[in-house]
Amino acid sequence: MTRKLTKTVTVIASLATFTLCVFLPAQQPAAAPSEAITGQSRDNDQWWKHAVVYEIYPRSFGDTNGDGVGDLNGVTQHLDYLQQLGVDAIWLAPIYPSPQVDFGYDVSDYEAVDPQYGTLADFDRLLQQAEKRNIRIILDMVLNHTSDKDAWFVESASSRTNAKADWYVWNDGVPATNTDLTDIQRSNVQTGPKGQVVPPNNWASAFRGTAWTWVPARQQFYYHKFYAAQPDLNWRNPQVERAMFDVMRFWLDRGVSGFRLDAIPALFEDPQLRNDPDPRNFGAPGYTWDLPEVHDVLKRLRKMLDSYPCERVLIGELLEPNMSKLDLWYGGTAHDELQLPMDYFFGLPGILTGSMLTGKDKLNASFYRNQLVGMSTQLHGSRPFLFFDNHDNVRSLDRFGDGTHNVEIARVVAALLFTSPGTVQIYYGEEIGMLTTTPTRREDVKDPVGRALWPQNKGRDGERTPMQWTPGPQAGFSTNPDTWLPIPPSAATTNVQTEEKNPDSLLNWYKALISIRRSSPAMRDGSVAIVDETNANVLSFVRTAPAGAKPVLVVLNLTSAAQIATIDLAKVKMGPGDPKTLLASPGFQAPTVLNTTSISLPSFAVWIAEID
């Protein structure tokens, strides 16, 4: 592309050394390229409310020892890049020792670092170097299950009388001669002390098949919501809760700023082991998901985190269908559970429409208007946690892209993300437009989901390919030509080095959006007022400003056709104003005065303007 972006902002992340307890980026005008935005103390503020969280899949970010797999030193090596991008916190996918059956989500030791990623000393160095750059570290914490190689499970599986015999969910099964068995039970017949038995109910694994696996040493089945190598902990045993809370204290004492809680609604199962009404619908309400007891655990966990200084944060992975259900995970009006439940349905509408596995989503103005209004009115003032990409889903460029306007669509998606009121998470490579590179042969698949469910679901390898740093060998990720996943061909043109030099690049668009978030009080603290309320193709809203600050208008054409937006500021109790463009797509001609104005918008146009 040769067209220039219209923009008046440049992001330069803070260079000041800081104390994590009080730092937040100062609300200052955008810096000149040779200047820097400095930090300031904000003792009464909560850093996580305004943060840009950057998810890193450690295997794929940077390889410093040449084994083809990313490591912690590879993250440390690229901290300057993250600082310049404007990142406030890094969420690290699991780094603990693991057999890697599910690439770290099967933990075998919660208080160490997997040797392929480095050592505890490497982690401490990452913490120290990140703090120097005003970046916090958030760890992925897997509370629902361990690896079957974890010492806890090895002991539990050895007999029915050991000290950890009740740390997991065990059951004798039911007679195989019962007349009311389901097909999924009949598929797993075992010989026990009382003859042939089958699992006690129809509960299904998220990775296909029964959720119960037989252990001869105990002559019992154990339950696993996920892979068979991921046995579920028995959270009804107080010893399990104490052990897992101690694990989190280990990392909090080390200096992490909080945790992203993996699959937290799966923590409890029905003690009566009743058949699930919809066993193959992962995340559907039933007897293995979203039981009320999990909220009691979260209240205790939040109380423990609140006993630490520096505003430690809990982020929870959820699959909720509406705002009222999401609100429960904050603790409602009490605000005493998660600070940041992960709002999947904002960035992944396919979860609601059933199109998630097909990898296609649509930019729908009505849908996102409803989301903006709902977040503002139905969460009791809690802060939404918004994202479009993560390690479990097809990248947004593929889900929303049409193959012709991909860069333009990526700009719209990013603008929607960063101008909405909420904490923002981006996934490594999203900011440069990395694509999903799905394997074409089952024998090339590394992800257990893809191996188990091929070809209906080809797994998650495609969104986990190595970060594309340069156009050179292995995209600058590794010196080893045999990287753990192949480098996509797109790395030749889509990479950090190339995009940093191009003012029109998606990377520089992201930097501009992050700078607007940092420098605008309206973007930081303002509420949302919808304008052009019925437009089927254009999403327009105002971020209202705190006293003494200026509101910001956001106009997004969500289609490939030219559109007309009608901006009536009187509807949001604002008089005529003079717009000052903060960021706009190429080809957009901004109006000079706003009252009741019809604005012509090119294909996938973005206009963000401060109203004077």
C-alpha positions as CSV (number, residue, x, y, z in Angstrom):
1,M,0.0,0.0,0.0
2,T,1.2,3.5,-0.7
3,R,-1.7,5.6,0.7
4,K,-0.9,7.5,3.9
5,L,-2.9,7.2,7.1
6,T,-4.5,10.4,8.4
7,K,-3.3,10.6,12.0
8,T,-2.1,13.0,14.6
9,V,-0.9,10.7,17.2
10,T,2.2,8.7,17.8
11,V,2.7,6.1,20.6
12,I,5.9,6.0,22.5
13,A,5.6,3.7,25.6
14,S,6.9,4.8,28.9
15,L,10.6,4.6,29.5
16,A,10.5,5.4,33.2
17,T,11.3,2.9,35.9
18,F,8.3,2.5,38.2
19,T,6.7,0.8,41.1
20,L,4.0,-1.6,39.9
21,C,1.7,-0.7,42.7
22,V,1.0,2.8,41.5
23,F,2.0,3.1,37.9
24,L,-0.4,3.9,35.1
25,P,0.5,5.8,31.9
26,A,0.0,9.5,32.3
27,Q,-2.9,11.2,30.6
28,Q,-0.8,13.5,28.4
29,P,-1.0,14.7,24.9
30,A,0.6,12.4,22.3
31,A,4.4,12.6,22.4
32,A,6.5,13.6,19.5
33,P,8.6,10.7,18.1
34,S,11.7,11.8,20.0
35,E,9.8,12.1,23.3
36,A,8.2,9.7,25.7
37,I,5.1,9.4,27.8
38,T,6.2,9.1,31.4
39,G,4.6,7.3,34.3
40,Q,2.9,8.8,37.3
41,S,1.5,7.7,40.6
42,R,-2.2,6.9,40.7
43,D,-2.7,5.4,44.1
44,N,-6.5,5.4,43.8
45,D,-6.6,3.9,40.3
46,Q,-6.8,0.3,39.2
47,W,-4.3,-0.4,36.5
48,W,-6.2,-3.3,35.0
49,K,-9.2,-1.2,34.1
50,H,-7.2,0.6,31.4
51,A,-4.7,-2.0,30.4
52,V,-3.6,-3.4,27.1
53,V,-3.0,-7.1,27.8
54,Y,-0.8,-9.0,25.3
55,E,-1.2,-12.8,25.2
56,I,2.0,-14.7,24.4
57,Y,2.0,-18.4,23.5
58,P,5.6,-19.0,24.8
59,R,6.3,-21.8,22.3
60,S,5.8,-19.4,19.4
61,F,7.2,-16.0,20.4
62,G,11.0,-16.2,20.4
63,D,13.5,-19.0,20.4
64,T,16.9,-18.1,21.9
65,N,18.5,-21.5,22.3
66,G,18.0,-22.8,18.7
67,D,15.8,-25.8,19.5
68,G,12.9,-24.5,17.4
69,V,10.7,-23.9,20.4
70,G,10.1,-20.5,22.0
71,D,11.3,-19.8,25.5
72,L,11.1,-17.3,28.3
73,N,14.4,-15.6,27.3
74,G,12.7,-15.1,23.9
75,V,10.0,-13.1,25.6
76,T,12.5,-11.0,27.5
77,Q,14.4,-10.4,24.3
78,H,11.4,-8.7,22.7
79,L,10.2,-6.6,25.7
80,D,11.4,-3.4,24.0
81,Y,9.1,-4.2,21.1
82,L,6.1,-4.7,23.5
83,Q,7.0,-1.5,25.3
84,Q,7.0,0.5,22.1
85,L,3.7,-1.1,21.1
86,G,2.2,0.2,24.3
87,V,1.6,-3.1,26.2
88,D,0.7,-2.8,29.9
89,A,0.7,-6.5,30.8
90,I,1.7,-9.8,29.3
91,W,-0.5,-12.9,29.7
92,L,1.7,-16.0,29.4
93,A,0.1,-19.3,28.3
94,P,1.2,-22.1,30.7
95,I,5.0,-22.3,31.3
96,Y,4.9,-25.0,33.9
97,P,6.5,-28.5,33.5
98,S,4.2,-30.6,31.4
99,P,4.2,-33.7,29.2
100,Q,2.8,-31.2,26.6
101,V,-0.2,-33.5,25.7
102,D,-2.2,-30.3,25.6
103,F,0.8,-27.9,25.2
104,G,1.0,-26.9,28.9
105,Y,-2.6,-27.1,29.9
106,D,-1.7,-30.5,31.4
107,V,0.5,-29.3,34.3
108,S,2.8,-31.8,36.1
109,D,4.4,-29.3,38.5
110,Y,2.8,-26.0,39.4
111,E,5.8,-24.4,41.1
112,A,8.5,-24.7,38.4
113,V,9.2,-23.8,34.8
114,D,9.2,-26.4,32.0
115,P,12.9,-26.9,31.0
116,Q,12.1,-26.2,27.3
117,Y,11.1,-22.7,28.3
118,G,13.9,-22.1,30.7
119,T,14.3,-21.9,34.5
120,L,12.8,-20.0,37.5
121,A,15.9,-17.8,37.2
122,D,14.9,-17.0,33.6
123,F,11.3,-16.2,34.8
124,D,12.6,-13.9,37.6
125,R,14.7,-12.1,35.0
126,L,11.7,-11.7,32.8
127,L,9.7,-10.2,35.7
128,Q,12.6,-7.8,36.5
129,Q,13.1,-6.7,32.9
130,A,9.4,-6.3,32.3
131,E,9.0,-4.2,35.4
132,K,11.7,-1.8,34.2
133,R,9.5,-1.3,31.1
134,N,6.3,-0.8,33.1
135,I,4.9,-4.2,32.0
136,R,3.3,-6.6,34.3
137,I,3.2,-10.4,34.0
138,I,0.0,-12.5,34.3
139,L,0.2,-16.3,34.4
140,D,-2.2,-18.8,32.9
141,M,-3.5,-20.9,35.9
142,V,-5.1,-24.3,35.3
143,L,-7.2,-25.0,38.3
144,N,-9.7,-27.5,37.0
145,H,-7.3,-30.4,36.3
146,T,-3.6,-31.5,36.4
147,S,-1.6,-33.8,34.2
148,D,-1.9,-37.5,34.8
149,K,1.9,-37.3,35.3
150,D,1.5,-34.9,38.2
151,A,2.8,-36.4,41.5
152,W,-0.6,-35.7,43.0
153,F,-2.4,-37.9,40.5
154,V,0.2,-40.6,40.4
155,E,-0.3,-41.0,44.2
156,S,-4.0,-40.7,43.9
157,A,-4.2,-43.4,41.2
158,S,-2.0,-45.8,43.1
159,S,-4.7,-47.0,45.6
160,R,-7.9,-46.1,47.3
161,T,-6.2,-45.5,50.7
162,N,-3.4,-43.1,50.0
163,A,-3.2,-39.6,51.3
164,K,-4.4,-38.1,48.0
165,A,-7.0,-40.8,47.2
166,D,-9.8,-38.2,47.2
167,W,-8.0,-35.4,45.4
168,Y,-9.5,-36.4,42.0
169,V,-13.0,-37.5,41.0
170,W,-13.2,-41.3,41.2
171,N,-16.1,-43.7,40.8
172,D,-16.7,-47.4,40.8
173,G,-18.9,-47.2,37.7
174,V,-22.3,-49.0,37.3
175,P,-23.1,-52.6,36.2
176,A,-22.8,-53.1,32.4
177,T,-26.1,-55.0,32.7
178,N,-28.1,-51.9,33.6
179,T,-30.9,-51.3,31.1
180,D,-30.8,-47.5,31.0
181,L,-27.2,-47.1,29.8
182,T,-26.4,-44.5,27.1
183,D,-24.2,-45.3,24.0
184,I,-21.3,-43.4,25.5
185,Q,-21.4,-45.6,28.6
186,R,-21.6,-48.8,26.6
187,S,-18.5,-47.8,24.7
188,N,-16.3,-48.2,27.8
189,V,-16.9,-51.6,29.5
190,Q,-14.3,-52.6,32.1
191,T,-14.0,-55.6,34.5
192,G,-14.1,-54.5,38.1
193,P,-14.3,-56.3,41.5
194,K,-18.1,-56.8,41.0
195,G,-18.0,-57.8,37.4
196,Q,-18.3,-55.8,34.2
197,V,-18.9,-52.1,34.8
198,V,-19.2,-48.9,32.7
199,P,-18.8,-45.2,33.5
200,P,-21.4,-43.9,36.0
201,N,-23.1,-41.5,33.5
202,N,-23.0,-40.1,30.0
203,W,-20.6,-37.2,30.6
204,A,-18.5,-36.6,27.5
205,S,-14.9,-35.3,27.1
206,A,-14.5,-32.0,25.2
207,F,-12.1,-34.0,23.0
208,R,-14.7,-36.7,22.0
209,G,-15.7,-39.9,23.8
210,T,-16.5,-40.6,27.4
211,A,-15.1,-38.4,30.1
212,W,-14.2,-41.4,32.3
213,T,-11.0,-43.4,32.1
214,W,-10.4,-46.7,33.9
215,V,-7.4,-47.2,36.3
216,P,-6.7,-50.9,37.0
217,A,-4.7,-50.1,40.2
218,R,-7.8,-48.6,41.8
219,Q,-10.4,-50.6,39.9
220,Q,-12.2,-47.3,39.3
221,F,-12.8,-44.6,36.7
222,Y,-11.5,-41.1,37.0
223,Y,-13.3,-38.1,35.4
224,H,-11.7,-35.7,32.9
225,K,-13.7,-32.8,31.3
226,F,-10.9,-32.5,28.7
227,Y,-8.2,-34.9,27.5
228,A,-7.8,-38.2,29.3
229,A,-4.3,-37.0,30.3
230,Q,-6.0,-34.1,32.2
231,P,-7.8,-35.6,35.3
232,D,-10.1,-33.2,37.1
233,L,-9.3,-32.2,40.6
234,N,-11.9,-32.8,43.3
235,W,-12.6,-29.2,44.5
236,R,-15.1,-30.5,47.0
237,N,-12.0,-31.7,49.0
238,P,-10.8,-28.7,51.1
239,Q,-7.2,-30.0,50.8
240,V,-7.3,-29.5,47.0
241,E,-8.4,-25.8,47.4
242,R,-5.6,-25.2,50.0
243,A,-3.0,-26.8,47.7
244,M,-4.0,-24.8,44.7
245,F,-4.2,-21.5,46.6
246,D,-0.7,-22.2,47.9
247,V,0.4,-22.7,44.3
248,M,-0.9,-19.2,43.4
249,R,0.7,-17.7,46.5
250,F,4.0,-19.1,45.3
251,W,3.8,-17.0,42.1
252,L,2.2,-14.0,43.7
253,D,5.1,-13.9,46.2
254,R,7.4,-14.0,43.2
255,G,5.8,-10.9,41.8
256,V,3.2,-11.8,39.2
257,S,0.3,-9.4,38.8
258,G,-2.4,-12.0,38.6
259,F,-3.8,-15.0,36.8
260,R,-5.9,-15.9,33.8
261,L,-8.0,-18.8,35.1
262,D,-8.4,-21.5,32.4
263,A,-11.9,-23.1,31.9
264,I,-13.0,-21.9,35.4
265,P,-16.7,-22.8,35.0
266,A,-15.7,-26.5,34.9
267,L,-14.3,-26.5,38.4
268,F,-17.2,-28.5,40.0
269,E,-19.3,-31.5,38.9
270,D,-22.7,-32.7,40.1
271,P,-22.1,-34.8,43.2
272,Q,-25.1,-37.0,42.2
273,L,-23.4,-37.7,38.9
274,R,-26.7,-37.3,37.0
275,N,-26.7,-37.7,33.2
276,D,-26.0,-34.5,31.3
277,P,-28.9,-33.3,29.2
278,D,-26.6,-32.3,26.4
279,P,-23.2,-34.0,27.0
280,R,-21.6,-33.1,23.7
281,N,-22.3,-29.4,23.9
282,F,-19.2,-28.1,25.5
283,G,-19.9,-25.2,27.8
284,A,-23.7,-25.7,27.9
285,P,-25.3,-25.5,31.3
286,G,-25.6,-29.0,32.8
287,Y,-23.9,-31.0,35.5
288,T,-20.2,-30.4,34.6
289,W,-20.2,-26.7,33.8
290,D,-21.1,-23.5,35.7
291,L,-22.2,-25.0,39.0
292,P,-22.8,-22.4,41.7
293,E,-20.1,-23.7,44.0
294,V,-17.4,-22.2,41.7
295,H,-18.5,-18.7,42.8
296,D,-17.8,-19.5,46.4
297,V,-14.2,-20.5,45.4
298,L,-13.8,-17.3,43.4
299,K,-14.9,-15.2,46.4
300,R,-12.3,-16.8,48.6
301,L,-9.6,-16.6,45.8
302,R,-10.4,-12.9,45.3
303,K,-10.1,-12.2,49.0
304,M,-6.7,-13.9,49.0
305,L,-5.5,-11.8,46.0
306,D,-6.8,-8.6,47.6
307,S,-4.6,-9.3,50.6
308,Y,-1.6,-8.6,48.3
309,P,-0.5,-5.1,47.4
310,C,-0.3,-3.8,43.9
311,E,-3.8,-4.6,42.6
312,R,-3.4,-8.2,41.6
313,V,-6.0,-9.3,39.0
314,L,-8.2,-12.3,38.2
315,I,-9.2,-12.9,34.6
316,G,-11.5,-15.8,34.0
317,E,-12.2,-17.8,30.8
318,L,-15.9,-18.1,30.3
319,L,-18.5,-19.0,27.6
320,E,-21.5,-16.9,28.6
321,P,-24.5,-16.1,26.3
322,N,-25.5,-12.7,27.7
323,M,-24.6,-9.8,30.0
324,S,-26.7,-10.9,32.9
325,K,-24.8,-14.2,33.1
326,L,-21.5,-12.5,32.6
327,D,-22.3,-10.1,35.5
328,L,-22.5,-13.0,38.0
329,W,-18.8,-13.7,37.5
330,Y,-17.9,-10.2,38.6
331,G,-19.9,-10.9,41.8
332,G,-22.7,-8.6,40.6
333,T,-23.1,-5.5,42.7
334,A,-20.6,-6.9,45.3
335,H,-17.7,-6.9,42.7
336,D,-16.0,-9.6,44.8
337,E,-15.2,-12.3,42.2
338,L,-13.3,-11.9,38.9
339,Q,-12.2,-8.4,38.0
340,L,-12.1,-9.3,34.4
341,P,-14.3,-12.2,33.1
342,M,-13.3,-12.9,29.5
343,D,-16.1,-11.6,27.2
344,Y,-16.0,-14.2,24.4
345,F,-19.2,-13.1,22.7
346,F,-17.9,-9.6,21.9
347,G,-15.0,-10.8,19.8
348,L,-16.2,-14.2,18.8
349,P,-19.9,-13.9,17.8
350,G,-19.6,-17.3,16.1
351,I,-19.9,-18.8,19.6
352,L,-23.4,-17.5,19.7
353,T,-24.3,-18.1,16.1
354,G,-22.8,-21.6,15.9
355,S,-20.3,-20.7,13.2
356,M,-17.2,-20.8,15.4
357,L,-15.9,-24.0,13.9
358,T,-16.3,-22.8,10.4
359,G,-14.0,-19.9,11.1
360,K,-16.4,-17.1,9.8
361,D,-17.8,-14.2,11.7
362,K,-19.6,-11.1,10.5
363,L,-19.2,-7.4,11.4
364,N,-22.8,-6.6,12.3
365,A,-23.6,-3.0,13.4
366,S,-26.7,-4.0,15.3
367,F,-24.9,-6.7,17.2
368,Y,-22.1,-4.5,18.3
369,R,-24.4,-1.6,19.2
370,N,-26.2,-4.0,21.5
371,Q,-22.9,-5.2,23.0
372,L,-21.8,-1.6,23.7
373,V,-25.1,-0.7,25.3
374,G,-25.2,-3.9,27.3
375,M,-21.7,-3.5,28.6
376,S,-22.6,0.0,29.7
377,T,-25.9,-0.8,31.4
378,Q,-25.9,-4.4,32.6
379,L,-22.6,-5.0,34.4
380,H,-23.1,-2.8,37.5
381,G,-20.2,-0.6,36.5
382,S,-17.8,-3.5,36.1
383,R,-15.1,-3.4,33.4
384,P,-15.5,-5.6,30.3
385,F,-12.5,-7.6,29.1
386,L,-12.5,-7.5,25.3
387,F,-10.6,-9.4,22.7
388,F,-10.9,-10.8,19.2
389,D,-8.0,-13.2,19.1
390,N,-6.5,-15.9,21.3
391,H,-4.7,-19.3,21.2
392,D,-7.9,-21.3,20.9
393,N,-9.6,-19.7,17.9
394,V,-9.1,-18.9,14.2
395,R,-7.5,-15.5,14.0
396,S,-9.9,-12.6,13.5
397,L,-8.3,-11.6,10.1
398,D,-9.5,-15.0,8.8
399,R,-12.8,-15.0,10.6
400,F,-13.9,-11.4,9.5
401,G,-11.7,-11.1,6.3
402,D,-13.2,-11.4,2.9
403,G,-9.9,-12.0,1.0
404,T,-10.1,-8.7,-0.8
405,H,-10.3,-6.1,2.0
406,N,-8.4,-7.9,4.7
407,V,-6.2,-5.0,5.8
408,E,-9.1,-2.6,5.8
409,I,-11.2,-5.0,7.8
410,A,-8.4,-5.6,10.3
411,R,-8.3,-1.8,10.8
412,V,-12.0,-1.7,11.5
413,V,-11.8,-4.7,14.0
414,A,-8.9,-3.1,15.8
415,A,-10.6,0.3,16.0
416,L,-13.7,-1.3,17.4
417,L,-11.6,-3.2,20.0
418,F,-9.6,-0.2,21.2
419,T,-12.4,2.4,21.2
420,S,-14.8,0.3,23.2
421,P,-14.9,0.9,27.0
422,G,-13.0,-2.0,28.5
423,T,-9.7,-3.7,29.2
424,V,-8.3,-4.8,25.9
425,Q,-6.4,-8.1,25.1
426,I,-4.5,-8.7,21.9
427,Y,-2.8,-12.0,20.8
428,Y,0.7,-12.1,19.6
429,G,0.9,-11.3,15.8
430,E,-2.6,-9.8,15.7
431,E,-1.1,-6.4,15.5
432,I,0.8,-7.3,12.3
433,G,-2.0,-9.2,10.6
434,M,-0.8,-12.8,11.1
435,L,-3.0,-15.3,9.4
436,T,-4.3,-18.7,10.5
437,T,-2.2,-21.4,8.8
438,T,-4.2,-24.6,9.3
439,P,-2.5,-28.0,8.6
440,T,-3.7,-29.7,5.4
441,R,-2.8,-33.3,6.6
442,R,-3.7,-35.0,9.8
443,E,-0.2,-36.4,10.2
444,D,1.1,-32.8,10.5
445,V,-1.2,-31.8,13.3
446,K,0.3,-31.3,16.8
447,D,-2.8,-30.2,18.6
448,P,-4.7,-33.0,20.3
449,V,-8.0,-31.5,19.4
450,G,-7.1,-31.7,15.7
451,R,-5.8,-35.2,16.0
452,A,-9.0,-36.4,17.8
453,L,-11.6,-34.5,15.7
454,W,-10.1,-34.4,12.2
455,P,-11.3,-33.4,9.7
456,Q,-14.4,-31.7,11.2
457,N,-12.1,-29.8,13.5
458,K,-8.5,-29.4,12.3
459,G,-7.2,-28.2,15.7
460,R,-5.6,-25.0,16.9
461,D,-2.1,-25.2,15.3
462,G,-3.1,-22.6,12.7
463,E,-3.4,-19.8,15.2
464,R,-0.2,-20.8,17.1
465,T,2.5,-20.6,14.4
466,P,5.7,-18.7,15.3
467,M,5.7,-14.9,15.6
468,Q,6.9,-13.3,12.4
469,W,9.6,-10.8,13.3
470,T,11.6,-10.4,10.1
471,P,11.4,-11.5,6.4
472,G,14.6,-13.5,6.9
473,P,15.1,-17.2,7.8
474,Q,12.5,-18.6,10.2
475,A,11.0,-15.1,10.3
476,G,13.5,-14.2,12.9
477,F,11.8,-16.5,15.4
478,S,14.6,-19.1,15.6
479,T,18.0,-20.1,14.1
480,N,16.6,-23.7,13.7
481,P,15.0,-24.4,10.3
482,D,12.9,-27.1,12.0
483,T,10.6,-24.9,14.1
484,W,7.9,-26.7,16.2
485,L,5.3,-25.5,13.8
486,P,6.1,-24.3,10.2
487,I,6.7,-20.7,9.5
488,P,3.8,-19.5,7.3
489,P,4.7,-18.2,3.8
490,S,3.0,-14.9,4.7
491,A,6.0,-14.1,6.9
492,A,7.9,-12.8,3.8
493,T,5.7,-9.7,3.8
494,T,3.8,-9.8,7.1
495,N,6.4,-9.2,9.8
496,V,7.4,-6.6,12.4
497,Q,10.6,-5.4,10.7
498,T,8.8,-4.6,7.4
499,E,5.7,-3.1,9.1
500,E,7.7,-0.9,11.4
501,K,9.1,0.9,8.4
502,N,5.7,1.4,6.7
503,P,3.6,4.2,8.1
504,D,0.5,2.6,6.4
505,S,1.0,-0.7,8.1
506,L,-1.4,-2.5,10.5
507,L,1.3,-2.4,13.2
508,N,1.4,1.4,13.1
509,W,-2.4,1.5,13.1
510,Y,-2.3,-0.5,16.3
511,K,0.2,1.9,17.8
512,A,-1.9,4.9,16.9
513,L,-5.0,3.3,18.5
514,I,-3.1,2.5,21.7
515,S,-1.8,6.0,21.9
516,I,-5.4,7.4,21.6
517,R,-6.5,5.2,24.5
518,R,-3.6,6.5,26.6
519,S,-3.9,10.2,25.8
520,S,-7.7,10.7,25.7
521,P,-9.6,11.0,29.0
522,A,-12.8,10.1,27.1
523,M,-11.3,6.8,25.8
524,R,-9.9,6.1,29.3
525,D,-12.9,6.9,31.5
526,G,-15.8,8.0,29.2
527,S,-19.1,6.2,28.8
528,V,-20.8,5.3,25.5
529,A,-23.6,7.1,23.7
530,I,-24.9,5.6,20.5
531,V,-25.5,7.9,17.5
532,D,-27.1,6.9,14.2
533,E,-29.0,4.2,16.1
534,T,-30.7,2.3,13.3
535,N,-28.0,2.2,10.6
536,A,-27.6,-1.4,9.5
537,N,-24.1,-0.9,8.1
538,V,-22.4,1.8,10.2
539,L,-21.5,1.7,13.9
540,S,-21.3,5.2,15.3
541,F,-20.9,6.2,19.0
542,V,-19.5,8.9,21.2
543,R,-17.1,8.3,24.1
544,T,-18.3,10.9,26.5
545,A,-15.7,12.9,28.4
546,P,-15.1,13.6,32.0
547,A,-15.4,17.2,33.2
548,G,-12.9,19.5,31.4
549,A,-12.1,16.9,28.7
550,K,-13.3,16.5,25.1
551,P,-15.6,13.7,23.9
552,V,-14.5,11.4,21.0
553,L,-16.7,10.3,18.1
554,V,-16.1,6.9,16.5
555,V,-17.6,6.1,13.1
556,L,-17.0,2.6,11.6
557,N,-18.3,1.4,8.2
558,L,-18.6,-2.3,8.6
559,T,-19.2,-3.1,5.0
560,S,-17.3,-3.2,1.7
561,A,-19.7,-0.7,0.1
562,A,-19.7,3.1,0.5
563,Q,-22.2,4.1,3.2
564,I,-23.8,7.3,4.6
565,A,-23.8,7.9,8.4
566,T,-26.1,10.4,10.0
567,I,-24.4,11.9,13.0
568,D,-26.9,13.9,15.2
569,L,-25.0,15.0,18.3
570,A,-28.2,16.6,19.7
571,K,-29.5,13.0,20.3
572,V,-26.7,12.5,22.8
573,K,-27.2,16.0,24.4
574,M,-24.2,17.6,22.6
575,G,-24.4,20.7,20.5
576,P,-22.6,21.3,17.2
577,G,-18.9,20.7,17.4
578,D,-15.7,21.1,15.5
579,P,-14.1,17.7,14.9
580,K,-10.4,17.1,15.2
581,T,-9.4,13.9,13.5
582,L,-7.3,11.6,15.7
583,L,-7.2,8.7,13.2
584,A,-8.8,8.0,9.9
585,S,-8.7,5.4,7.1
586,P,-7.1,6.4,3.8
587,G,-9.5,8.1,1.5
588,F,-11.8,9.5,4.2
589,Q,-12.8,13.2,3.9
590,A,-13.7,14.4,7.4
591,P,-16.4,17.0,7.8
592,T,-15.4,20.3,9.4
593,V,-18.5,20.9,11.5
594,L,-20.8,18.4,13.2
595,N,-24.5,19.0,14.0
596,T,-27.0,16.9,12.0
597,T,-24.5,15.7,9.4
598,S,-24.6,13.1,6.7
599,I,-21.1,11.7,6.3
600,S,-20.0,9.7,3.3
601,L,-17.9,6.8,4.3
602,P,-15.7,4.7,1.9
603,S,-15.5,1.0,2.1
604,F,-14.6,-0.2,5.7
605,A,-13.8,3.4,6.7
606,V,-12.7,4.3,10.2
607,W,-13.0,7.9,11.6
608,I,-12.1,8.8,15.2
609,A,-12.4,12.5,16.0
610,E,-12.2,14.6,19.1
611,I,-15.2,17.0,19.4
612,D,-14.4,20.6,20.4
